Structure formats: structure tokens, C-alpha cells
């Protein structure tokens, strides 16, 4: 974070006089915050076991309050600043306000399940759909990264009140698993900028059908974000994304008069690769393909890191 506070004292004094606000003190306090308090806040969200420093969070709240106050004063007196030095100081003060707001949302940018001044559970509970021929030992090793899976799988069974007769080699059973934060790379979701807890694990996005609500772009609910993401991914064709020309379904595989002409293996591989680009989704599985009225369809299922297993039938081609 930038801490260069070297501005001409004449300029700072003129600002203070016009605003009737001690700008010098504000700048000095920001420098103290960056040096002494910001590291404590950052460590709280990024280093497991770090205890929250309530004084640093209180200092942050006070600085944000002051930044809002000085921002309002600057708007009222905006016509009073005409010199280049004035503009440089204005830009720096605006930068301070943005940086303080960024720190205030640091838990989201660091994908932490922690929130300010409080500890959430250092683990995420999610639902997981068993694949074909997958047992609890496989889940304990492959999903929970527990090398003692031959013994620890029993804990997973107890958590879900499961007997072996409750699930089969055909897969499809949904179980609840608890994943400690920081123990699995899958728990850092690059595609999501938010606290990793509850429905926030679905991510949130703008509506593809652009519309406006309260003078701002409309956004989707968490569940609708999952649905939109799956529909978008399944309809991408090779060449649709210029930066990744080979990403998507090969349209030549979708030509023909009946579903028997489709190359199932290639289609499944290409669709699987598409869904792998979104790390908030997992366990993509094709149930079947069909061909009706000149349109090819795929029946598939996908689940998230929380409690949603989404099943859908989507067209791969248009009539």
C-alpha cells in the first residue's frame, strides 16, 4: 500500500483552510495505519490461527469514517482547487479512500471464511455426490486429502449416519463433508471473490440479459449464477473465445441426422474440459445425449462446493 505522504506543506495547509479540516493529521494517521495496523488485518485473513486485533479493525473503521467525511468536503469545495499540486493531492486522497475500502473488504479478496472481529468455523461444510465405483475411502483420500483413509473413512460414515448399504457402486448418493480451510487447494476458488461460506461458494455474477435496477446493472442470485454459468459453459463452441481458440465443443461433432452419429467420447471430453475452467463447479457428469427436431441435447449434472447439485438438459445446437 502506498504511503508516500511527501506533499508541499503549503498545498496541505491550503486544503485544510478551505475544507476546515486538518488534512495533515489525516495523512499522518493513514501512514500510521498502513505501517502498524494493515499487516495485522491482512494476517488475520490469510494466516490460520492468527487472532484478530480489534484495535486495528477499530482504527480502520475510524479511518473509513474520516475518509467519507473528507470526500464529502472535497465535493463541496471542488471548484476551489485549480493548481497541479492540488490535483495531485486530490488524487492521493481519493486513492486513500479506495485503499481503505479495499482493506475493509479484504476478507472477500483473500477468499476467507472469516469476517471482521469474529471467527467463523475454520472449515467449510459442503455436499458431495459420490461418483460411480467411488467409496468413502476414495472420498477421504481424494477429496479430503487424508492419507489415513483406510481408517478415517469411518468418521465420514458416522458424520453422515451411513451404512455401506446406503450407497452403491452406481454412485449418485449425496453426502456432507467437512473440509478444513487451507488444507486443500480446491478451497481457494479463483473464480470467486467473496467470503468462502454458505451460498457465497456459488459465486455471483451479472445477468447475461443486461438490464438495470436502481441505476445499476442487475446481478443474479447465488443459485441463478450457478445456472447461468452452466448454460454458458455448455454452449461454448471452438472459436467462440478468441484467447482460447481450442476451448469448447467441436461443432463438426454435432452434425448428422441422428444421435448415433455423435462422437460421444470426444464430446464428453470437451465438455469436461469446459467445466474444469470454472473451479466453483465440480463433478461434471454427462447422463445422456439426445437428438430431436434437428437439435442435439445433453443431459448432465454438476455440483458446487456447497449444497447444490444441478441437473439440466441443454441444447448443444440450434434448429
Backbone bond lengths (Angstrom), bond angles and torsions (degrees), N, CA, C in turn:
res aa  C-N    CA-C-N  psi(-1)  N-CA   C-N-CA  omega(-1)  CA-C   N-CA-C  phi
1 X - - - 1.455 - - 1.525 110.06 -
2 X 1.329 115.89 138.85 1.458 121.17 -176.48 1.528 110.50 -70.89
3 X 1.318 115.77 134.29 1.463 120.29 -179.71 1.523 112.09 -129.77
4 X 1.325 118.29 11.11 1.453 121.18 -178.81 1.523 110.30 -68.41
5 X 1.312 116.76 107.95 1.462 121.53 -177.23 1.524 111.32 -108.62
6 X 1.334 118.07 21.75 1.460 121.18 -174.80 1.531 109.86 -85.09
7 X 1.315 115.99 89.30 1.451 122.35 175.16 1.526 108.76 -122.02
8 X 1.316 114.77 153.99 1.463 119.87 178.43 1.527 110.05 -59.65
9 X 1.335 116.41 128.22 1.454 120.77 -176.22 1.532 111.18 -64.62
10 X 1.335 116.79 -25.26 1.466 119.22 176.99 1.527 110.14 -65.50
11 X 1.353 115.29 -42.09 1.466 120.17 178.60 1.521 110.59 -64.67
12 X 1.330 116.74 -45.67 1.461 120.68 179.58 1.526 110.23 -62.73
13 X 1.333 116.76 -41.25 1.456 119.87 178.86 1.514 112.10 -64.31
14 X 1.354 117.38 -39.45 1.465 120.46 177.74 1.523 110.76 -63.85
15 X 1.340 117.44 -42.01 1.463 121.27 176.45 1.527 110.42 -58.00
16 X 1.326 114.79 -47.70 1.465 119.53 -177.50 1.520 110.90 -61.59
17 X 1.324 116.52 -39.33 1.452 120.88 -179.25 1.524 111.55 -67.42
18 X 1.336 115.82 -45.00 1.468 120.08 -178.53 1.533 111.11 -66.74
19 X 1.333 115.87 -42.99 1.465 120.36 -176.48 1.519 112.73 -83.28
20 X 1.335 115.66 -16.48 1.471 120.59 -172.34 1.536 109.53 56.13
21 X 1.335 112.65 46.27 1.467 121.78 -177.16 1.518 106.91 -145.76
22 X 1.339 118.15 136.35 1.466 121.69 -177.20 1.526 110.04 -78.94
23 X 1.328 115.10 89.79 1.464 121.46 -177.12 1.529 110.73 -66.55
24 X 1.338 117.44 -37.51 1.455 120.48 -179.05 1.522 111.30 -59.22
25 X 1.325 117.13 -45.00 1.462 120.78 179.36 1.527 111.07 -62.78
26 X 1.337 116.01 -40.37 1.463 120.87 179.44 1.527 110.56 -60.94
27 X 1.335 116.78 -45.52 1.464 120.48 -179.76 1.525 111.35 -64.86
28 X 1.315 116.78 -40.19 1.462 120.33 178.88 1.526 111.75 -65.26
29 X 1.337 116.19 -39.96 1.461 119.90 178.60 1.528 110.88 -64.68
30 X 1.334 116.83 -36.88 1.461 120.19 177.20 1.533 110.00 -63.01
31 X 1.335 116.75 -42.47 1.453 120.28 177.72 1.517 112.28 -60.42
32 X 1.331 116.24 -40.29 1.473 120.88 177.69 1.528 110.26 -65.35
33 X 1.336 116.58 -41.03 1.466 120.80 -179.62 1.529 110.71 -61.64
34 X 1.324 116.77 -47.34 1.468 120.93 -178.09 1.521 111.04 -61.89
35 X 1.319 116.71 -40.26 1.464 120.85 -175.72 1.523 112.84 -76.71
36 X 1.333 117.00 -40.91 1.462 119.75 -169.44 1.526 115.18 -107.96
37 X 1.346 117.61 -26.91 1.464 119.59 -170.85 1.527 113.96 -111.10
38 X 1.321 116.26 -35.89 1.464 118.47 -179.89 1.527 112.63 -57.52
39 X 1.357 120.02 -43.86 1.476 119.08 179.68 1.527 112.70 -58.31
40 X 1.332 118.52 -36.31 1.467 121.29 179.87 1.523 111.07 -65.42
41 X 1.325 116.14 -40.80 1.467 120.50 179.49 1.525 110.30 -67.57
42 X 1.334 116.59 -44.20 1.468 120.68 -179.81 1.536 110.67 -62.28
43 X 1.312 116.73 -44.68 1.465 120.29 -179.50 1.518 111.84 -63.74
44 X 1.310 117.11 -34.23 1.462 121.26 179.87 1.524 111.28 -59.93
45 X 1.334 115.86 -39.38 1.457 119.74 -176.88 1.523 113.56 -88.31
46 X 1.319 118.81 -14.96 1.464 120.35 -173.04 1.525 114.53 -116.19
47 X 1.326 117.63 -18.63 1.455 120.17 -177.03 1.526 110.35 -116.84
48 X 1.342 117.78 110.42 1.471 120.59 -179.99 1.519 111.44 -55.76
49 X 1.314 115.81 138.86 1.454 121.00 177.34 1.511 114.35 91.94
50 X 1.340 117.68 -8.03 1.458 120.61 178.90 1.528 110.12 -74.38
51 X 1.305 116.34 127.63 1.459 120.81 179.86 1.533 110.27 -79.95
52 X 1.338 117.64 142.96 1.468 120.05 -178.76 1.521 111.66 -69.27
53 X 1.325 116.07 138.73 1.462 122.83 176.05 1.524 107.38 -98.73
54 X 1.318 116.94 97.77 1.464 120.69 -175.40 1.524 111.90 -61.90
55 X 1.337 117.94 -31.52 1.458 120.39 179.39 1.531 111.06 -63.69
56 X 1.329 116.81 -38.69 1.462 120.23 179.58 1.522 110.96 -67.63
57 X 1.326 116.91 -40.84 1.463 119.82 177.95 1.525 111.02 -67.39
58 X 1.333 117.33 -37.44 1.464 120.38 177.13 1.531 110.23 -65.68
59 X 1.335 116.22 -40.14 1.461 120.90 177.93 1.528 109.78 -62.68
60 X 1.341 116.62 -42.43 1.467 120.90 177.69 1.520 110.71 -59.76
61 X 1.324 117.37 -45.85 1.467 120.86 -179.95 1.524 111.13 -60.83
62 X 1.343 116.65 -40.46 1.465 120.75 179.22 1.529 110.89 -66.86
63 X 1.340 117.17 -39.88 1.457 120.68 179.29 1.525 111.48 -66.28
64 X 1.329 116.84 -38.40 1.471 120.08 177.51 1.526 110.23 -64.47
65 X 1.315 116.60 -40.96 1.460 120.76 177.90 1.533 110.72 -60.98
66 X 1.332 116.68 -43.02 1.453 120.34 179.03 1.532 111.25 -68.90
67 X 1.329 116.91 -35.83 1.467 119.49 179.49 1.518 110.71 -65.81
68 X 1.330 117.53 -37.84 1.466 120.72 176.07 1.527 110.75 -65.38
69 X 1.329 116.19 -38.05 1.462 120.82 -179.23 1.529 110.72 -65.90
70 X 1.344 116.53 -48.12 1.458 119.46 -178.80 1.521 111.29 -68.91
71 X 1.334 117.57 -32.12 1.462 120.98 177.28 1.524 110.78 -63.80
72 X 1.324 117.35 -40.97 1.465 121.07 177.84 1.524 111.15 -65.27
73 X 1.329 117.18 -39.77 1.468 121.04 178.77 1.528 111.24 -65.83
74 X 1.320 116.71 -38.67 1.464 120.39 179.46 1.528 111.27 -64.30
75 X 1.316 117.16 -37.17 1.467 120.22 178.09 1.529 111.00 -65.49
76 X 1.332 116.15 -40.88 1.467 120.33 -179.46 1.523 110.75 -63.90
77 X 1.337 116.93 -37.93 1.464 121.43 -174.28 1.528 112.32 -107.83
78 X 1.327 117.88 25.23 1.468 121.04 -174.12 1.524 112.90 -59.60
79 X 1.320 118.81 -31.19 1.465 121.55 -177.95 1.522 112.94 -76.30
80 X 1.324 117.06 -5.94 1.461 120.61 -177.04 1.527 112.77 -87.48
81 X 1.343 117.55 -8.23 1.460 120.99 -175.55 1.529 109.42 -110.09
82 X 1.348 115.81 112.59 1.457 120.93 -172.50 1.525 113.49 -122.49
83 X 1.322 118.40 -17.02 1.455 121.75 -173.92 1.527 111.71 -90.30
84 X 1.339 116.33 158.86 1.463 121.76 179.15 1.526 110.67 -60.44
85 X 1.340 116.62 -41.20 1.464 119.48 177.99 1.525 111.14 -60.55
86 X 1.327 115.68 -36.31 1.472 119.44 177.92 1.524 110.16 -61.91
87 X 1.319 116.27 -44.85 1.470 120.49 -177.57 1.522 111.27 -65.03
88 X 1.343 116.29 -38.37 1.466 119.26 177.98 1.520 111.24 -62.89
89 X 1.332 116.26 -42.58 1.458 119.53 179.76 1.525 110.81 -69.71
90 X 1.335 116.66 -37.93 1.469 120.25 176.42 1.526 110.62 -59.10
91 X 1.341 116.35 -44.33 1.466 121.06 -179.81 1.528 110.98 -63.63
92 X 1.336 115.78 -40.00 1.461 119.26 -179.37 1.529 111.02 -66.85
93 X 1.325 117.01 -42.01 1.472 120.76 179.80 1.522 110.33 -65.27
94 X 1.333 116.75 -39.81 1.466 119.57 176.77 1.528 110.32 -64.98
95 X 1.328 117.00 -37.24 1.461 120.48 176.81 1.511 112.09 -62.97
96 X 1.329 116.73 -37.34 1.464 120.40 176.72 1.522 110.43 -60.69
97 X 1.329 116.57 -45.15 1.468 120.29 -178.62 1.532 110.80 -60.93
98 X 1.328 116.55 -42.72 1.469 120.58 -179.86 1.521 110.39 -65.72
99 X 1.332 117.80 -42.23 1.466 121.34 -179.30 1.533 110.96 -65.01
100 X 1.327 116.80 -39.28 1.468 119.70 178.32 1.525 110.75 -64.99
101 X 1.320 116.71 -39.05 1.471 120.05 177.57 1.529 110.58 -66.61
102 X 1.335 115.95 -36.55 1.464 119.49 177.28 1.525 110.83 -63.64
103 X 1.327 116.93 -44.35 1.461 120.50 178.01 1.524 110.21 -62.74
104 X 1.325 117.02 -36.81 1.462 120.93 179.93 1.523 111.58 -64.33
105 X 1.335 116.97 -25.30 1.469 121.83 178.04 1.522 111.96 -106.95
106 X 1.333 116.51 21.85 1.453 120.72 -174.29 1.524 112.66 -61.32
107 X 1.317 116.84 -31.45 1.467 119.20 179.74 1.522 111.39 -61.19
108 X 1.333 116.92 -32.52 1.460 120.33 178.59 1.525 111.03 -75.41
109 X 1.343 116.36 -44.03 1.456 119.38 -178.28 1.526 111.57 -66.34
110 X 1.323 117.72 -29.48 1.467 120.87 178.65 1.524 112.07 -92.53
111 X 1.344 117.27 5.30 1.476 122.83 179.10 1.528 111.27 54.33
112 X 1.317 116.28 43.96 1.458 121.10 -177.63 1.519 110.26 -92.95
113 X 1.326 116.39 148.43 1.461 120.25 173.30 1.524 110.37 -87.86
114 X 1.328 115.91 -3.74 1.463 120.91 179.05 1.518 110.11 -83.82
115 X 1.320 116.03 152.91 1.449 121.30 174.69 1.521 108.68 -124.41
116 X 1.304 116.86 167.84 1.453 120.19 -173.57 1.522 111.91 -62.54
117 X 1.349 114.29 133.81 1.468 122.20 175.46 1.524 114.35 61.65
118 X 1.307 118.09 18.64 1.469 119.60 177.85 1.512 109.15 -153.95
119 X 1.345 115.76 151.22 1.463 121.33 175.81 1.514 109.28 -99.65
120 X 1.327 115.71 125.65 1.451 119.38 165.81 1.520 107.10 -88.04
121 X 1.320 116.07 174.27 1.456 118.78 177.67 1.518 109.55 -62.55
122 X 1.338 118.70 133.40 1.464 120.25 179.97 1.521 112.20 -76.72
123 X 1.314 116.63 32.63 1.458 121.29 179.98 1.523 108.56 -149.67
124 X 1.320 115.61 156.58 1.454 121.42 178.46 1.523 108.77 -116.56
125 X 1.320 116.01 127.41 1.463 120.95 175.70 1.516 108.39 -94.96
126 X 1.315 116.23 125.55 1.456 120.77 -178.36 1.523 109.30 -135.07
127 X 1.318 114.23 162.41 1.454 120.20 173.72 1.520 109.51 -96.01
128 X 1.325 116.23 144.56 1.454 120.82 -178.31 1.530 108.47 -136.57
129 X 1.333 115.08 132.34 1.467 120.47 179.50 1.523 109.79 -96.56
130 X 1.333 115.78 121.15 1.462 120.59 -179.37 1.523 110.72 -64.46
131 X 1.334 115.84 137.20 1.449 121.00 176.42 1.530 110.01 -86.37
132 X 1.300 115.80 173.70 1.460 120.17 177.79 1.524 110.08 -62.90
133 X 1.310 116.05 137.16 1.469 124.27 178.54 1.536 112.89 63.36
134 X 1.338 118.06 16.10 1.463 121.09 -179.96 1.526 109.42 -100.57
135 X 1.338 116.55 127.56 1.457 120.28 178.23 1.528 110.40 -110.10
136 X 1.322 116.77 -178.76 1.461 120.37 -176.48 1.523 112.16 -67.50
137 X 1.338 117.60 -30.16 1.459 120.26 175.76 1.533 110.45 -62.16
138 X 1.351 115.86 -41.42 1.464 120.10 179.01 1.522 111.40 -63.51
139 X 1.326 116.61 -41.07 1.467 120.69 179.86 1.523 110.22 -65.68
140 X 1.326 116.18 -43.63 1.467 120.36 -178.90 1.517 111.18 -60.70
141 X 1.341 117.43 -38.11 1.461 121.36 179.86 1.524 111.81 -80.97
142 X 1.330 117.04 -51.98 1.460 121.02 -171.15 1.515 114.80 -78.45
143 X 1.326 118.05 -32.63 1.461 121.42 -176.69 1.521 111.77 -100.20
144 X 1.330 116.50 -42.62 1.460 120.34 -178.22 1.526 112.88 -91.82
145 X 1.330 116.84 -3.63 1.476 121.76 179.29 1.526 112.38 55.12
146 X 1.314 116.02 39.10 1.463 121.96 -179.54 1.527 107.83 -103.21
147 X 1.322 116.77 108.55 1.471 120.86 -177.83 1.523 112.57 -71.17
148 X 1.325 116.94 -15.34 1.464 120.53 177.13 1.525 110.06 -93.32
149 X 1.331 114.68 40.51 1.470 119.62 -172.93 1.518 113.64 -65.83
150 X 1.354 117.94 -24.37 1.465 119.70 -179.34 1.526 111.67 -65.27
151 X 1.325 116.55 -21.76 1.465 120.38 178.30 1.528 112.36 -110.04
152 X 1.326 116.26 -39.88 1.464 119.73 -171.89 1.514 113.82 -77.02
153 X 1.338 118.34 -10.96 1.464 119.51 177.64 1.517 111.18 -60.63
154 X 1.338 116.28 -26.44 1.466 119.41 -178.63 1.526 111.16 -64.14
155 X 1.354 116.76 -31.93 1.455 119.74 177.00 1.515 111.42 -64.14
156 X 1.319 116.51 -37.16 1.456 121.25 177.10 1.529 110.77 -65.53
157 X 1.331 115.35 -38.66 1.465 119.78 178.23 1.525 110.97 -65.63
158 X 1.332 116.21 -40.98 1.463 120.00 179.84 1.528 111.10 -65.74
159 X 1.347 116.52 -42.98 1.469 120.96 179.91 1.522 111.23 -57.99
160 X 1.333 116.24 -34.47 1.465 120.65 -176.86 1.526 112.95 -101.11
161 X 1.344 115.46 3.54 1.469 119.84 -179.96 1.526 110.31 53.63
162 X 1.341 115.42 49.32 1.459 121.91 -173.89 1.527 112.07 -107.82
163 X 1.317 114.57 143.89 1.457 122.24 165.83 1.527 107.23 -112.77
164 X 1.323 117.68 160.76 1.465 119.80 -179.56 1.512 112.22 -57.70
165 X 1.319 116.82 -28.51 1.465 120.47 -179.59 1.521 112.24 -72.53
166 X 1.346 116.60 -11.10 1.464 120.17 -177.58 1.521 112.84 -82.33
167 X 1.329 118.46 -10.74 1.454 120.21 177.27 1.517 108.45 -141.19
168 X 1.343 115.80 157.80 1.460 120.18 -174.17 1.517 110.63 -131.71
169 X 1.338 115.67 173.77 1.455 121.00 -179.67 1.530 111.48 -69.22
170 X 1.321 117.38 -11.62 1.461 120.49 179.86 1.522 112.06 -76.58
171 X 1.343 116.84 -13.08 1.457 120.27 179.82 1.522 112.06 74.92
172 X 1.327 115.38 -169.95 1.464 120.43 177.39 1.514 114.98 97.17
173 X 1.348 117.62 -21.71 1.464 120.04 179.60 1.531 109.41 -68.69
174 X 1.329 116.43 139.23 1.458 122.14 -179.16 1.521 108.76 -105.60
175 X 1.341 115.88 123.78 1.461 120.59 179.64 1.527 109.22 -121.63
176 X 1.313 116.61 160.54 1.463 121.95 177.10 1.521 108.98 -99.66
177 X 1.327 115.70 130.44 1.458 119.91 178.68 1.517 109.40 -124.17
178 X 1.330 115.96 150.28 1.457 122.17 179.36 1.517 108.69 -113.94
179 X 1.333 116.32 119.17 1.455 121.59 -176.68 1.524 109.52 -114.30
180 X 1.348 117.90 115.82 1.464 119.97 177.56 1.523 111.02 -62.70
181 X 1.327 116.82 138.10 1.456 120.83 178.54 1.523 110.45 -62.27
182 X 1.320 115.56 139.34 1.455 120.59 174.59 1.510 114.50 85.69
183 X 1.339 117.70 -6.10 1.456 118.93 -178.38 1.524 112.13 -95.40
184 X 1.317 116.36 -12.52 1.452 119.30 -178.27 1.518 109.90 -133.65
185 X 1.331 118.22 132.36 1.468 120.00 178.70 1.510 111.71 -63.27
186 X 1.342 118.37 -22.49 1.449 120.85 -179.67 1.524 112.76 -68.68
187 X 1.348 115.99 -13.29 1.452 118.46 -177.73 1.519 112.16 -87.11
188 X 1.313 117.92 -4.98 1.457 120.38 171.24 1.519 106.85 -101.54
189 X 1.323 116.72 105.63 1.448 121.22 -173.57 1.519 109.48 -96.94
190 X 1.338 115.75 107.05 1.459 119.92 -178.21 1.514 112.67 -64.78
191 X 1.325 117.90 -25.69 1.462 121.21 -176.18 1.520 112.80 -84.24
192 X 1.339 117.94 -0.94 1.459 120.92 -177.94 1.522 109.75 -126.23
193 X 1.321 116.15 130.57 1.464 121.19 173.40 1.525 106.76 -113.08
194 X 1.327 116.15 91.42 1.463 121.13 -177.45 1.518 108.23 -173.58
195 X 1.338 115.56 172.85 1.457 119.76 172.57 1.514 109.14 -68.57
196 X 1.336 117.18 132.51 1.458 120.70 -177.38 1.519 109.88 -85.46
197 X 1.318 115.71 79.89 1.455 120.58 178.17 1.521 109.01 -154.20
198 X 1.337 115.32 143.10 1.456 120.73 175.86 1.519 113.22 56.35
199 X 1.331 115.96 -143.99 1.455 121.34 -177.31 1.524 113.07 -65.41
200 X 1.330 117.56 -14.01 1.459 120.04 178.15 1.525 111.52 -63.83
201 X 1.336 116.47 -17.87 1.465 120.41 175.84 1.530 111.70 -68.26
202 X 1.334 117.32 -13.95 1.465 119.94 176.49 1.526 111.18 -76.55
203 X 1.336 117.18 -22.76 1.448 120.92 -171.71 1.520 110.44 82.05
204 X 1.311 116.02 171.48 1.466 121.54 179.69 1.513 107.98 -144.56
205 X 1.339 116.96 144.90 1.459 119.80 -172.20 1.526 109.75 -147.68
206 X 1.342 114.93 166.40 1.452 120.32 172.84 1.526 109.42 -74.34
207 X 1.333 115.75 154.54 1.456 121.10 175.49 1.519 109.53 -72.77
208 X 1.340 116.86 130.46 1.467 120.13 177.08 1.521 111.84 -59.83
209 X 1.332 116.15 -32.89 1.456 121.31 174.74 1.518 107.43 -85.09
210 X 1.330 115.88 90.27 1.463 120.53 -169.87 1.517 111.82 -59.96
211 X 1.312 115.69 126.00 1.456 122.05 172.42 1.518 108.65 -149.08
212 X 1.323 115.80 168.00 1.458 121.44 -171.92 1.514 110.87 -117.78
213 X 1.332 115.62 139.38 1.464 122.62 175.00 1.523 107.44 -133.35
214 X 1.329 116.69 123.87 1.468 122.13 -179.49 1.527 111.61 53.12
215 X 1.347 115.36 46.12 1.472 122.18 177.30 1.524 113.20 62.18
216 X 1.320 116.82 27.01 1.461 120.59 177.45 1.517 108.69 -142.11
217 X 1.340 116.12 156.81 1.461 119.87 178.22 1.523 110.56 -62.51
218 X 1.321 116.32 136.38 1.466 120.48 179.35 1.519 110.33 -70.83
219 X 1.329 116.05 140.66 1.458 121.05 175.71 1.521 109.09 -115.97
220 X 1.313 115.46 158.90 1.455 122.13 -178.10 1.523 110.90 -88.58
221 X 1.313 115.63 161.65 1.457 119.90 169.63 1.524 108.15 -72.14
222 X 1.324 116.73 169.83 1.467 119.96 -178.95 1.531 110.93 -60.98
223 X 1.327 117.22 -45.94 1.469 120.63 -178.02 1.522 110.92 -67.10
224 X 1.344 116.92 -42.21 1.460 119.70 178.91 1.529 111.44 -65.18
225 X 1.329 117.08 -28.00 1.469 120.66 175.76 1.522 110.52 -63.54
226 X 1.351 116.54 -42.19 1.471 120.24 177.58 1.524 110.21 -61.85
227 X 1.323 116.48 -45.33 1.463 120.37 -178.11 1.524 111.29 -63.48
228 X 1.333 116.29 -43.66 1.463 119.04 179.70 1.522 111.11 -64.76
229 X 1.332 117.02 -40.62 1.462 120.59 -179.79 1.522 111.50 -61.84
230 X 1.339 117.07 -42.15 1.469 119.79 -178.81 1.520 111.37 -67.60
231 X 1.336 116.68 -40.63 1.467 119.67 179.38 1.523 110.24 -65.61
232 X 1.338 116.36 -40.53 1.465 120.25 179.23 1.523 111.12 -63.08
233 X 1.327 116.70 -45.54 1.465 120.23 -177.23 1.523 111.89 -65.16
234 X 1.312 116.25 -43.45 1.466 119.32 -173.53 1.530 112.04 -70.09
235 X 1.320 118.39 -17.73 1.471 120.92 -178.05 1.524 113.30 -101.06
236 X 1.337 118.38 2.38 1.468 120.33 179.47 1.530 110.10 -73.90
237 X 1.312 115.26 130.51 1.464 121.58 176.75 1.528 109.68 -109.57
238 X 1.316 116.11 155.73 1.463 120.32 177.04 1.522 109.68 -55.37
239 X 1.325 116.04 130.80 1.453 121.03 -178.48 1.515 113.87 97.03
240 X 1.349 117.44 -12.72 1.467 119.62 179.80 1.523 112.12 -69.67
241 X 1.341 116.50 -30.57 1.463 121.25 -179.17 1.526 107.73 -109.09
242 X 1.344 118.15 103.29 1.471 120.46 -174.07 1.522 113.45 -57.39
243 X 1.344 117.29 -36.12 1.458 119.47 -178.29 1.526 112.34 -69.09
244 X 1.335 116.55 -26.07 1.469 121.51 -179.76 1.532 107.41 -131.75
245 X 1.328 114.95 77.28 1.462 120.73 -169.98 1.522 112.50 -61.78
246 X 1.331 117.91 -31.77 1.462 120.85 -176.24 1.527 112.78 -86.67
247 X 1.333 118.11 -2.04 1.462 120.73 -179.24 1.522 109.75 -81.07
248 X 1.325 116.70 129.42 1.452 121.08 177.15 1.514 112.52 125.68
249 X 1.306 115.11 -179.33 1.464 122.43 -178.68 1.524 109.70 -85.60
250 X 1.308 115.38 136.61 1.462 121.80 177.30 1.528 108.47 -75.41
251 X 1.326 117.17 114.22 1.467 121.53 -176.43 1.517 112.70 -60.73
252 X 1.334 117.30 -26.87 1.465 119.80 -178.75 1.519 111.85 -65.96
253 X 1.341 117.23 -21.01 1.463 120.14 178.87 1.521 111.55 -78.00
254 X 1.334 116.59 -10.03 1.460 120.54 -175.20 1.516 112.55 -103.43
255 X 1.326 116.90 12.39 1.457 120.25 179.03 1.509 109.74 -97.26
256 X 1.294 116.47 149.41 1.464 120.57 -179.64 1.506 111.40 137.94
257 X 1.290 116.39 170.10 1.456 121.57 -175.64 1.518 113.52 -94.82
258 X 1.306 117.66 -14.08 1.463 118.81 -179.79 1.516 109.13 -149.96
259 X 1.350 114.36 165.91 1.449 119.65 -175.00 1.524 112.02 -65.91
260 X 1.296 117.79 -21.37 1.452 120.65 -178.91 1.509 113.32 -67.01
261 X 1.335 117.31 -18.11 1.465 120.12 -179.25 1.526 112.55 -84.67
262 X 1.326 116.43 -5.55 1.464 119.37 -178.69 1.523 110.73 -76.90
263 X 1.310 115.43 145.58 1.456 120.35 176.25 1.521 108.14 -90.85
264 X 1.339 116.15 92.18 1.460 121.27 -172.80 1.527 112.53 -58.82
265 X 1.301 116.67 -47.06 1.460 120.29 -174.84 1.525 110.88 -60.26
266 X 1.320 117.06 -46.38 1.462 120.66 -178.92 1.519 111.33 -66.35
267 X 1.330 116.61 -40.54 1.460 120.01 179.64 1.526 111.44 -63.49
268 X 1.316 116.43 -44.82 1.467 119.88 179.65 1.525 110.47 -62.47
269 X 1.335 116.48 -42.45 1.456 119.94 179.32 1.525 111.11 -62.90
270 X 1.334 117.18 -43.60 1.458 120.30 -178.38 1.533 111.31 -67.97
271 X 1.314 117.54 -40.02 1.464 120.60 178.54 1.531 110.92 -67.39
272 X 1.329 115.84 -39.59 1.468 119.59 178.04 1.518 110.92 -61.66
273 X 1.331 116.88 -41.60 1.460 121.29 178.43 1.524 111.09 -64.58
274 X 1.319 116.87 -36.47 1.458 120.55 177.79 1.529 110.91 -62.23
275 X 1.317 116.47 -48.31 1.460 119.85 -176.86 1.526 111.79 -70.60
276 X 1.316 116.48 -22.78 1.469 119.73 177.55 1.522 111.86 -69.43
277 X 1.343 118.11 -15.58 1.461 120.43 179.03 1.522 112.22 -76.23
278 X 1.315 118.02 -12.59 1.470 121.94 178.69 1.522 107.97 -114.43
279 X 1.337 116.66 103.92 1.464 119.22 -173.83 1.523 113.50 -78.61
280 X 1.342 117.95 1.63 1.464 119.77 172.81 1.529 111.05 -85.45
281 X 1.337 116.38 -8.43 1.461 122.39 177.75 1.521 109.14 -114.69
282 X 1.321 116.69 151.81 1.465 119.36 -179.28 1.522 109.80 -156.12
283 X 1.330 114.51 168.55 1.468 122.63 175.55 1.528 111.86 58.55
284 X 1.333 116.63 43.01 1.458 119.96 175.43 1.523 109.40 -63.74
285 X 1.331 116.47 134.14 1.465 120.23 -178.42 1.518 109.64 -145.46
286 X 1.327 116.25 126.64 1.460 121.42 175.99 1.515 108.97 -85.10
287 X 1.326 115.56 126.50 1.468 120.40 177.94 1.530 111.61 -89.83
288 X 1.332 116.01 -40.39 1.470 118.84 -179.97 1.525 109.69 -170.27
289 X 1.327 115.22 161.90 1.452 122.46 170.01 1.521 108.02 -114.71
290 X 1.318 115.64 153.91 1.465 119.64 175.84 1.527 109.44 -147.95
291 X 1.320 115.55 162.95 1.462 121.27 -177.57 1.526 107.43 -138.67
292 X 1.340 115.80 120.16 1.458 119.24 -175.86 1.517 110.05 -147.43
293 X 1.326 115.29 127.81 1.453 120.10 176.55 1.512 114.04 59.33
294 X 1.325 117.05 34.29 1.451 120.30 179.56 1.510 115.08 81.64
295 X 1.334 116.74 7.90 1.463 121.14 -178.08 1.517 109.76 -121.71
296 X 1.322 117.05 133.01 1.460 122.38 176.24 1.526 109.42 -92.05
297 X 1.337 116.48 136.28 1.457 121.82 -179.14 1.525 110.07 -123.75
298 X 1.340 115.13 151.27 1.455 120.70 172.97 1.526 108.20 -124.20
299 X 1.312 115.43 132.12 1.465 122.90 174.37 1.525 106.48 -102.00
300 X 1.337 116.63 118.64 1.464 119.13 -174.30 1.519 110.49 -141.65
301 X 1.339 114.82 167.12 1.458 121.43 174.54 1.527 108.52 -133.27
302 X 1.329 115.70 150.70 1.461 122.12 179.36 1.518 107.33 -148.66
303 X 1.309 117.90 146.79 1.460 118.57 174.74 1.515 110.45 -127.64
304 X 1.337 115.54 167.13 1.447 122.59 -176.39 1.517 108.79 -113.26
305 X 1.332 115.90 -173.92 1.458 120.52 178.69 1.529 111.89 -83.28
306 X 1.316 117.26 0.94 1.468 118.47 178.41 1.519 108.22 -114.18
307 X 1.307 119.84 -126.42 1.461 119.99 -170.24 1.520 113.25 -115.74
308 X 1.317 117.77 24.15 1.448 120.07 -177.67 1.521 110.92 -110.18
309 X 1.321 116.35 124.04 1.459 122.82 169.05 1.517 106.04 -113.71
310 X 1.324 116.72 115.75 1.460 122.05 -171.33 1.516 109.81 -106.18
311 X 1.329 115.76 123.77 1.463 122.11 176.22 1.522 108.77 -112.89
312 X 1.332 116.47 138.11 1.455 119.21 -176.95 1.514 110.65 -155.11
313 X 1.320 114.80 155.07 1.468 122.44 171.06 1.518 106.61 -117.84
314 X 1.339 117.01 118.62 1.459 121.32 -175.88 1.526 110.73 -127.35
315 X 1.333 116.04 145.47 1.482 118.89 176.95 1.513 111.70 -74.43
316 X 1.314 116.92 138.09 1.458 122.11 174.81 1.520 111.20 -93.92
317 X 1.339 115.56 -19.09 1.460 120.89 177.20 1.520 108.33 -136.84
318 X 1.306 115.59 165.65 1.465 120.58 176.06 1.517 109.52 -112.96
319 X 1.294 115.48 153.23 1.464 120.37 -177.96 1.535 110.77 -74.44
